[in-house]
Every structure is written in structure tokens, then in C-alpha cells.
Amino acid sequence: MSPRTARKDPICSGRCDNFVGRVSWPANLTPGKGEPSASTYVCADATHQADAADWVESVTGHRGVFVPWETSRG
């Protein structure tokens, strides 16, 4: 997928309220200078997480990485 051809909202956006983490690129949320970034919260549903990873890829050109709250909130 080409960056900046983002699909509209991932499945969890506005539909889920039991978020367990996020899908983002880069995974540490610290992009390099000029590097694209995107992040969205996700629930535990693997289908929703895969959809979010696709959405992040549509924005950044990189496959989104799931980071559960336990890891991301340290």
C-alpha cells in the first residue's frame, strides 16, 4: 500500500470501548525526522488488530505493530 492513501477509520474507531493496546508505526511512537507515523487504539479482537495494522500501513507505508497496554504504559 502506498503511504498517504489512508482508508477511513479502522474498525475499532468509534465502535469499540474496551481497548487493550494500540497499533502504531513506529512501535515506540518516536518517528525519525521526516518519517511518517500513525497510531490507533484497539480492542482484543485479532481481526480488529489486523485491520488497524492495515490502516497504519495505508498511512505510513509500514505495517502497524500491536503494543499491549502492559508494555506500552510500562
GUTI-553851 format. One record per atom (N, C-alpha, C, CB): z, x, y; residue number from 0; atom name; residue in one letter; chain. Coordinates in steps of 0.001 Angstrom, whole numbers. Glycine has a CB too. Example, Ala and Ser with C-alpha at 12.3 -4.5 7.8 and 13.67 -1.06 7.14 Angstrom:
<pts>
+---------+---------+---------+-----+------+------+------+
|       w |       u |       v | pos | site | code | unit |
+---------+---------+---------+-----+------+------+------+
|    7800 |   13190 |   -5690 |   0 |    N |    a |    A |
|    7800 |   12300 |   -4500 |   0 |   CA |    a |    A |
|    7800 |   13200 |   -3300 |   0 |    C |    a |    A |
|    9046 |   11308 |   -4473 |   0 |   CB |    a |    A |
|    7080 |   12850 |   -2250 |   1 |    N |    s |    A |
|    7140 |   13670 |   -1060 |   1 |   CA |    s |    A |
|    7870 |   12900 |      30 |   1 |    C |    s |    A |
|    5725 |   14084 |    -598 |   1 |   CB |    s |    A |
+---------+---------+---------+-----+------+------+------+
</pts>
This chain:
<pts>
+---------+---------+---------+-----+------+------+------+
|       w |       u |       v | pos | site | code | unit |
+---------+---------+---------+-----+------+------+------+
|       0 |     830 |   -1182 |   0 |    N |    m |    A |
|       0 |       0 |       0 |   0 |   CA |    m |    A |
|       0 |     874 |    1246 |   0 |    C |    m |    A |
|    1205 |    -944 |      -2 |   0 |   CB |    m |    A |
|    -620 |     403 |    2244 |   1 |    N |    s |    A |
|    -703 |    1144 |    3496 |   1 |   CA |    s |    A |
|     472 |     801 |    4407 |   1 |    C |    s |    A |
|   -2028 |     850 |    4206 |   1 |   CB |    s |    A |
|    1113 |    1816 |    5003 |   2 |    N |    p |    A |
|    2204 |    1523 |    5935 |   2 |   CA |    p |    A |
|    1732 |     638 |    7089 |   2 |    C |    p |    A |
|    2795 |    2825 |    6483 |   2 |   CB |    p |    A |
|    2661 |    -110 |    7612 |   3 |    N |    r |    A |
|    2439 |    -981 |    8771 |   3 |   CA |    r |    A |
|    1568 |   -2194 |    8455 |   3 |    C |    r |    A |
|    1804 |    -191 |    9885 |   3 |   CB |    r |    A |
|    1420 |   -2517 |    7177 |   4 |    N |    t |    A |
|     768 |   -3772 |    6801 |   4 |   CA |    t |    A |
|    1813 |   -4637 |    6098 |   4 |    C |    t |    A |
|    -491 |   -3520 |    5875 |   4 |   CB |    t |    A |
|    3014 |   -4613 |    6646 |   5 |    N |    a |    A |
|    4159 |   -5256 |    6012 |   5 |   CA |    a |    A |
|    3921 |   -6727 |    5730 |   5 |    C |    a |    A |
|    5374 |   -5103 |    6875 |   5 |   CB |    a |    A |
|    4315 |   -7098 |    4535 |   6 |    N |    r |    A |
|    4321 |   -8512 |    4197 |   6 |   CA |    r |    A |
|    5447 |   -9154 |    4981 |   6 |    C |    r |    A |
|    4488 |   -8744 |    2655 |   6 |   CB |    r |    A |
|    5399 |  -10433 |    5099 |   7 |    N |    k |    A |
|    6510 |  -11134 |    5754 |   7 |   CA |    k |    A |
|    7727 |  -11102 |    4844 |   7 |    C |    k |    A |
|    6124 |  -12601 |    6101 |   7 |   CB |    k |    A |
|    8880 |  -11031 |    5438 |   8 |    N |    d |    A |
|   10202 |  -11105 |    4834 |   8 |   CA |    d |    A |
|   10289 |  -11016 |    3303 |   8 |    C |    d |    A |
|   10809 |  -12345 |    5247 |   8 |   CB |    d |    A |
|   11134 |  -10111 |    2837 |   9 |    N |    p |    A |
|   11408 |  -10054 |    1398 |   9 |   CA |    p |    A |
|   12130 |  -11323 |     936 |   9 |    C |    p |    A |
|   12253 |   -8803 |    1057 |   9 |   CB |    p |    A |
|   12124 |  -11574 |    -373 |  10 |    N |    i |    A |
|   12689 |  -12806 |    -941 |  10 |   CA |    i |    A |
|   14110 |  -13073 |    -445 |  10 |    C |    i |    A |
|   12686 |  -12728 |   -2464 |  10 |   CB |    i |    A |
|   14973 |  -12067 |    -451 |  11 |    N |    c |    A |
|   16386 |  -12269 |     -73 |  11 |   CA |    c |    A |
|   16572 |  -12653 |    1392 |  11 |    C |    c |    A |
|   17176 |  -11011 |    -356 |  11 |   CB |    c |    A |
|   15635 |  -12319 |    2226 |  12 |    N |    s |    A |
|   15768 |  -12570 |    3656 |  12 |   CA |    s |    A |
|   15877 |  -14065 |    3922 |  12 |    C |    s |    A |
|   14579 |  -11976 |    4425 |  12 |   CB |    s |    A |
|   17054 |  -14487 |    4362 |  13 |    N |    g |    A |
|   17265 |  -15883 |    4709 |  13 |   CA |    g |    A |
|   17504 |  -16804 |    3531 |  13 |    C |    g |    A |
|   16113 |  -16371 |    5462 |  13 |   CB |    g |    A |
|   17485 |  -16275 |    2302 |  14 |    N |    r |    A |
|   17664 |  -17126 |    1125 |  14 |   CA |    r |    A |
|   18932 |  -16803 |     344 |  14 |    C |    r |    A |
|   16471 |  -16995 |     217 |  14 |   CB |    r |    A |
|   19323 |  -15563 |     329 |  15 |    N |    c |    A |
|   20476 |  -15136 |    -467 |  15 |   CA |    c |    A |
|   21653 |  -14834 |     452 |  15 |    C |    c |    A |
|   20126 |  -13893 |   -1326 |  15 |   CB |    c |    A |
|   22854 |  -15028 |     -75 |  16 |    N |    d |    A |
|   24023 |  -14720 |     742 |  16 |   CA |    d |    A |
|   25050 |  -13884 |     -25 |  16 |    C |    d |    A |
|   24666 |  -16008 |    1234 |  16 |   CB |    d |    A |
|   24698 |  -13429 |   -1206 |  17 |    N |    n |    A |
|   25612 |  -12618 |   -1995 |  17 |   CA |    n |    A |
|   25030 |  -11211 |   -2159 |  17 |    C |    n |    A |
|   25876 |  -13273 |   -3379 |  17 |   CB |    n |    A |
|   24927 |  -10499 |   -1052 |  18 |    N |    f |    A |
|   24319 |   -9184 |   -1073 |  18 |   CA |    f |    A |
|   25213 |   -8170 |   -1772 |  18 |    C |    f |    A |
|   24014 |   -8727 |     338 |  18 |   CB |    f |    A |
|   24580 |   -7292 |   -2570 |  19 |    N |    v |    A |
|   25317 |   -6260 |   -3309 |  19 |   CA |    v |    A |
|   24920 |   -4853 |   -2881 |  19 |    C |    v |    A |
|   25088 |   -6421 |   -4804 |  19 |   CB |    v |    A |
|   23955 |   -4752 |   -1980 |  20 |    N |    g |    A |
|   23498 |   -3444 |   -1518 |  20 |   CA |    g |    A |
|   22279 |   -3591 |    -635 |  20 |    C |    g |    A |
|   23185 |   -2529 |   -2702 |  20 |   CB |    g |    A |
|   21533 |   -2507 |    -545 |  21 |    N |    r |    A |
|   20328 |   -2529 |     277 |  21 |   CA |    r |    A |
|   19208 |   -1783 |    -435 |  21 |    C |    r |    A |
|   20598 |   -1908 |    1666 |  21 |   CB |    r |    A |
|   17996 |   -2078 |     -24 |  22 |    N |    v |    A |
|   16815 |   -1324 |    -451 |  22 |   CA |    v |    A |
|   16251 |    -719 |     823 |  22 |    C |    v |    A |
|   15738 |   -2240 |   -1215 |  22 |   CB |    v |    A |
|   16039 |     587 |     801 |  23 |    N |    s |    A |
|   15596 |    1246 |    2026 |  23 |   CA |    s |    A |
|   14750 |    2476 |    1734 |  23 |    C |    s |    A |
|   16791 |    1636 |    2873 |  23 |   CB |    s |    A |
|   14106 |    2950 |    2766 |  24 |    N |    w |    A |
|   13454 |    4253 |    2782 |  24 |   CA |    w |    A |
|   13626 |    4824 |    4172 |  24 |    C |    w |    A |
|   11941 |    4155 |    2388 |  24 |   CB |    w |    A |
|   14104 |    6034 |    4297 |  25 |    N |    p |    A |
|   14654 |    6840 |    3216 |  25 |   CA |    p |    A |
|   15978 |    6267 |    2732 |  25 |    C |    p |    A |
|   14838 |    8285 |    3670 |  25 |   CB |    p |    A |
|   16355 |    6643 |    1509 |  26 |    N |    a |    A |
|   17555 |    6081 |     880 |  26 |   CA |    a |    A |
|   18808 |    6352 |    1706 |  26 |    C |    a |    A |
|   17730 |    6654 |    -524 |  26 |   CB |    a |    A |
|   18867 |    7487 |    2401 |  27 |    N |    n |    A |
|   20059 |    7819 |    3197 |  27 |   CA |    n |    A |
|   20004 |    7262 |    4621 |  27 |    C |    n |    A |
|   20232 |    9324 |    3254 |  27 |   CB |    n |    A |
|   18965 |    6500 |    4926 |  28 |    N |    l |    A |
|   18777 |    5861 |    6236 |  28 |   CA |    l |    A |
|   18653 |    6845 |    7393 |  28 |    C |    l |    A |
|   19918 |    4934 |    6507 |  28 |   CB |    l |    A |
|   18315 |    8082 |    7096 |  29 |    N |    t |    A |
|   18149 |    9083 |    8145 |  29 |   CA |    t |    A |
|   16724 |    9636 |    8074 |  29 |    C |    t |    A |
|   19204 |   10230 |    8002 |  29 |   CB |    t |    A |
|   15773 |    8957 |    8715 |  30 |    N |    p |    A |
|   14398 |    9430 |    8655 |  30 |   CA |    p |    A |
|   14211 |   10715 |    9456 |  30 |    C |    p |    A |
|   13452 |    8355 |    9167 |  30 |   CB |    p |    A |
|   13266 |   11521 |    9014 |  31 |    N |    g |    A |
|   12897 |   12702 |    9778 |  31 |   CA |    g |    A |
|   12127 |   12275 |   11016 |  31 |    C |    g |    A |
|   12063 |   13680 |    8922 |  31 |   CB |    g |    A |
|   11954 |   13173 |   11935 |  32 |    N |    k |    A |
|   11239 |   12863 |   13175 |  32 |   CA |    k |    A |
|    9834 |   12346 |   12853 |  32 |    C |    k |    A |
|   11161 |   14116 |   14093 |  32 |   CB |    k |    A |
|    9529 |   11178 |   13351 |  33 |    N |    g |    A |
|    8221 |   10567 |   13152 |  33 |   CA |    g |    A |
|    8030 |    9920 |   11790 |  33 |    C |    g |    A |
|    7171 |   11586 |   13349 |  33 |   CB |    g |    A |
|    9057 |    9971 |   10923 |  34 |    N |    e |    A |
|    8953 |    9369 |    9597 |  34 |   CA |    e |    A |
|    9302 |    7882 |    9676 |  34 |    C |    e |    A |
|    9882 |   10095 |    8590 |  34 |   CB |    e |    A |
|    8506 |    7012 |    9034 |  35 |    N |    p |    A |
|    8803 |    5582 |    9066 |  35 |   CA |    p |    A |
|   10050 |    5268 |    8247 |  35 |    C |    p |    A |
|    7608 |    4775 |    8542 |  35 |   CB |    p |    A |
|   10726 |    4193 |    8611 |  36 |    N |    s |    A |
|   11902 |    3766 |    7858 |  36 |   CA |    s |    A |
|   11963 |    2244 |    7825 |  36 |    C |    s |    A |
|   13196 |    4351 |    8474 |  36 |   CB |    s |    A |
|   12622 |    1728 |    6801 |  37 |    N |    a |    A |
|   12829 |     281 |    6671 |  37 |   CA |    a |    A |
|   14010 |      64 |    5742 |  37 |    C |    a |    A |
|   11541 |    -446 |    6131 |  37 |   CB |    a |    A |
|   14708 |   -1053 |    5939 |  38 |    N |    s |    A |
|   15872 |   -1373 |    5126 |  38 |   CA |    s |    A |
|   16079 |   -2877 |    5114 |  38 |    C |    s |    A |
|   17132 |    -652 |    5653 |  38 |   CB |    s |    A |
|   16535 |   -3387 |    3978 |  39 |    N |    t |    A |
|   16867 |   -4802 |    3879 |  39 |   CA |    t |    A |
|   17990 |   -4982 |    2872 |  39 |    C |    t |    A |
|   15628 |   -5639 |    3476 |  39 |   CB |    t |    A |
|   18878 |   -5936 |    3106 |  40 |    N |    y |    A |
|   19947 |   -6239 |    2173 |  40 |   CA |    y |    A |
|   19380 |   -7017 |     988 |  40 |    C |    y |    A |
|   21076 |   -7037 |    2870 |  40 |   CB |    y |    A |
|   19995 |   -6833 |    -186 |  41 |    N |    v |    A |
|   19537 |   -7527 |   -1385 |  41 |   CA |    v |    A |
|   20704 |   -8015 |   -2229 |  41 |    C |    v |    A |
|   18646 |   -6616 |   -2212 |  41 |   CB |    v |    A |
|   20428 |   -9042 |   -3026 |  42 |    N |    c |    A |
|   21406 |   -9568 |   -3973 |  42 |   CA |    c |    A |
|   21269 |   -8797 |   -5296 |  42 |    C |    c |    A |
|   21205 |  -11113 |   -4192 |  42 |   CB |    c |    A |
|   21957 |   -9244 |   -6335 |  43 |    N |    a |    A |
|   21954 |   -8555 |   -7625 |  43 |   CA |    a |    A |
|   20715 |   -8850 |   -8470 |  43 |    C |    a |    A |
|   23185 |   -8935 |   -8400 |  43 |   CB |    a |    A |
|   19905 |   -9802 |   -8080 |  44 |    N |    d |    A |
|   18719 |  -10184 |   -8853 |  44 |   CA |    d |    A |
|   17691 |   -9052 |   -8846 |  44 |    C |    d |    A |
|   18093 |  -11480 |   -8284 |  44 |   CB |    d |    A |
|   17368 |   -8530 |  -10026 |  45 |    N |    a |    A |
|   16428 |   -7405 |  -10147 |  45 |   CA |    a |    A |
|   15047 |   -7755 |   -9589 |  45 |    C |    a |    A |
|   16299 |   -6981 |  -11615 |  45 |   CB |    a |    A |
|   14649 |   -9001 |   -9702 |  46 |    N |    t |    A |
|   13355 |   -9432 |   -9155 |  46 |   CA |    t |    A |
|   13371 |   -9336 |   -7632 |  46 |    C |    t |    A |
|   13025 |  -10882 |   -9600 |  46 |   CB |    t |    A |
|   14465 |   -9723 |   -7030 |  47 |    N |    h |    A |
|   14596 |   -9645 |   -5571 |  47 |   CA |    h |    A |
|   14641 |   -8187 |   -5115 |  47 |    C |    h |    A |
|   15863 |  -10392 |   -5099 |  47 |   CB |    h |    A |
|   15308 |   -7325 |   -5893 |  48 |    N |    q |    A |
|   15364 |   -5906 |   -5552 |  48 |   CA |    q |    A |
|   13972 |   -5271 |   -5630 |  48 |    C |    q |    A |
|   16338 |   -5170 |   -6488 |  48 |   CB |    q |    A |
|   13201 |   -5636 |   -6648 |  49 |    N |    a |    A |
|   11836 |   -5118 |   -6775 |  49 |   CA |    a |    A |
|   10963 |   -5612 |   -5627 |  49 |    C |    a |    A |
|   11224 |   -5535 |   -8125 |  49 |   CB |    a |    A |
|   11129 |   -6876 |   -5251 |  50 |    N |    d |    A |
|   10384 |   -7427 |   -4121 |  50 |   CA |    d |    A |
|   10731 |   -6686 |   -2835 |  50 |    C |    d |    A |
|   10676 |   -8928 |   -3965 |  50 |   CB |    d |    A |
|   12015 |   -6399 |   -2645 |  51 |    N |    a |    A |
|   12447 |   -5662 |   -1455 |  51 |   CA |    a |    A |
|   11859 |   -4254 |   -1449 |  51 |    C |    a |    A |
|   13985 |   -5595 |   -1389 |  51 |   CB |    a |    A |
|   11799 |   -3608 |   -2610 |  52 |    N |    a |    A |
|   11204 |   -2269 |   -2707 |  52 |   CA |    a |    A |
|    9722 |   -2317 |   -2339 |  52 |    C |    a |    A |
|   11382 |   -1693 |   -4134 |  52 |   CB |    a |    A |
|    9032 |   -3371 |   -2764 |  53 |    N |    d |    A |
|    7623 |   -3559 |   -2379 |  53 |   CA |    d |    A |
|    7500 |   -3748 |    -873 |  53 |    C |    d |    A |
|    7011 |   -4773 |   -3117 |  53 |   CB |    d |    A |
|    8404 |   -4546 |    -304 |  54 |    N |    w |    A |
|    8373 |   -4799 |    1138 |  54 |   CA |    w |    A |
|    8578 |   -3502 |    1914 |  54 |    C |    w |    A |
|    9449 |   -5832 |    1530 |  54 |   CB |    w |    A |
|    9584 |   -2705 |    1509 |  55 |    N |    v |    A |
|    9829 |   -1426 |    2177 |  55 |   CA |    v |    A |
|    8580 |    -545 |    2080 |  55 |    C |    v |    A |
|   11059 |    -704 |    1553 |  55 |   CB |    v |    A |
|    7947 |    -524 |     918 |  56 |    N |    e |    A |
|    6723 |     272 |     759 |  56 |   CA |    e |    A |
|    5613 |    -220 |    1680 |  56 |    C |    e |    A |
|    6247 |     232 |    -695 |  56 |   CB |    e |    A |
|    5536 |   -1528 |    1884 |  57 |    N |    s |    A |
|    4498 |   -2065 |    2763 |  57 |   CA |    s |    A |
|    4717 |   -1654 |    4222 |  57 |    C |    s |    A |
|    4456 |   -3586 |    2654 |  57 |   CB |    s |    A |
|    5966 |   -1349 |    4578 |  58 |    N |    v |    A |
|    6293 |    -921 |    5936 |  58 |   CA |    v |    A |
|    6154 |     584 |    6099 |  58 |    C |    v |    A |
|    7703 |   -1352 |    6297 |  58 |   CB |    v |    A |
|    6635 |    1336 |    5087 |  59 |    N |    t |    A |
|    6758 |    2787 |    5236 |  59 |   CA |    t |    A |
|    5740 |    3612 |    4462 |  59 |    C |    t |    A |
|    8103 |    3198 |    4819 |  59 |   CB |    t |    A |
|    5136 |    3012 |    3440 |  60 |    N |    g |    A |
|    4262 |    3777 |    2558 |  60 |   CA |    g |    A |
|    5042 |    4466 |    1445 |  60 |    C |    g |    A |
|    3487 |    4808 |    3357 |  60 |   CB |    g |    A |
|    6374 |    4282 |    1419 |  61 |    N |    h |    A |
|    7247 |    4858 |     393 |  61 |   CA |    h |    A |
|    7967 |    3725 |    -330 |  61 |    C |    h |    A |
|    8273 |    5860 |    1019 |  61 |   CB |    h |    A |
|    8086 |    3858 |   -1630 |  62 |    N |    r |    A |
|    8794 |    2857 |   -2422 |  62 |   CA |    r |    A |
|   10256 |    2805 |   -1991 |  62 |    C |    r |    A |
|    8680 |    3169 |   -3936 |  62 |   CB |    r |    A |
|   10761 |    1621 |   -1748 |  63 |    N |    g |    A |
|   12165 |    1460 |   -1361 |  63 |   CA |    g |    A |
|   13104 |    1825 |   -2497 |  63 |    C |    g |    A |
|   12430 |      30 |    -914 |  63 |   CB |    g |    A |
|   14285 |    2299 |   -2155 |  64 |    N |    v |    A |
|   15306 |    2724 |   -3111 |  64 |   CA |    v |    A |
|   16506 |    1793 |   -2988 |  64 |    C |    v |    A |
|   15725 |    4211 |   -2870 |  64 |   CB |    v |    A |
|   16970 |    1256 |   -4122 |  65 |    N |    f |    A |
|   18156 |     401 |   -4121 |  65 |   CA |    f |    A |
|   19405 |    1265 |   -4043 |  65 |    C |    f |    A |
|   18195 |    -498 |   -5382 |  65 |   CB |    f |    A |
|   20291 |     925 |   -3101 |  66 |    N |    v |    A |
|   21570 |    1620 |   -2963 |  66 |   CA |    v |    A |
|   22668 |     554 |   -2964 |  66 |    C |    v |    A |
|   21617 |    2501 |   -1646 |  66 |   CB |    v |    A |
|   23479 |     510 |   -4030 |  67 |    N |    p |    A |
|   24559 |    -496 |   -4074 |  67 |   CA |    p |    A |
|   25626 |    -188 |   -3033 |  67 |    C |    p |    A |
|   25198 |    -553 |   -5481 |  67 |   CB |    p |    A |
|   26367 |   -1200 |   -2611 |  68 |    N |    w |    A |
|   27392 |   -1023 |   -1583 |  68 |   CA |    w |    A |
|   28394 |      62 |   -1942 |  68 |    C |    w |    A |
|   28119 |   -2323 |   -1349 |  68 |   CB |    w |    A |
|   28819 |     154 |   -3200 |  69 |    N |    e |    A |
|   29816 |    1153 |   -3568 |  69 |   CA |    e |    A |
|   29364 |    2550 |   -3160 |  69 |    C |    e |    A |
|   30089 |    1104 |   -5072 |  69 |   CB |    e |    A |
|   28075 |    2822 |   -3320 |  70 |    N |    t |    A |
|   27513 |    4133 |   -2976 |  70 |   CA |    t |    A |
|   27242 |    4248 |   -1493 |  70 |    C |    t |    A |
|   26230 |    4385 |   -3751 |  70 |   CB |    t |    A |
|   26634 |    3213 |    -912 |  71 |    N |    s |    A |
|   26198 |    3297 |     485 |  71 |   CA |    s |    A |
|   27351 |    3205 |    1474 |  71 |    C |    s |    A |
|   25203 |    2206 |     776 |  71 |   CB |    s |    A |
|   28443 |    2586 |    1095 |  72 |    N |    r |    A |
|   29564 |    2429 |    2027 |  72 |   CA |    r |    A |
|   30631 |    3485 |    1831 |  72 |    C |    r |    A |
|   30179 |    1061 |    1875 |  72 |   CB |    r |    A |
|   30447 |    4326 |     762 |  73 |    N |    g |    A |
|   31315 |    5450 |     495 |  73 |   CA |    g |    A |
|   32728 |    5161 |     656 |  73 |    C |    g |    A |
|   30982 |    6545 |    1327 |  73 |   CB |    g |    A |
+---------+---------+---------+-----+------+------+------+
</pts>
